[in-house]
């Protein structure tokens, strides 16, 4: 899967996890429905200004669109959802979540 395909998949997953339609995202970014569709299908890339608008509209950092290159689709979907869930945790709940992840990682390495 190419980087542009990964970008499109991540964008689509973030949009869906936020409960938005392509039309909603187009409205929030001031771009056309066709543009959003092309980004999600890996036909075109948004420019930098639009990346910032997408980041704001989806309430994620810009790097969220790029740090999952060359991973299976299910893995991208799960990592994207985990990032969104982590963002909303309290500090205490985040500590618990990290401890659980460490335990899972340790079990996997044994």
Residue pairs with C-beta under 8 A, 6 or more apart in sequence:
1 9
1 70
1 73
2 42
3 66
3 69
4 42
4 45
5 42
6 68
6 69
6 70
6 71
6 76
7 39
7 42
7 45
7 65
7 66
8 39
8 40
8 41
8 42
9 40
9 73
9 76
9 77
10 64
10 65
10 66
10 68
10 76
10 80
11 39
11 40
11 54
11 65
12 40
13 76
13 77
13 80
13 81
14 58
14 60
14 64
14 65
14 80
14 84
15 21
15 22
15 24
15 25
15 40
15 58
17 80
17 81
17 84
18 58
18 59
18 84
20 28
20 57
20 58
22 33
22 36
22 37
22 40
23 33
23 36
25 36
25 54
25 57
25 58
26 32
26 33
26 35
26 36
28 53
28 56
28 57
29 36
29 50
29 53
29 54
29 57
30 53
31 46
31 50
31 53
35 44
35 46
35 50
38 44
39 45
39 46
46 54
51 62
51 65
52 62
54 65
55 61
55 62
55 64
55 65
58 64
59 87
60 83
60 84
60 87
64 80
64 83
68 75
68 76
68 79
68 80
71 79
86 94
86 97
89 97
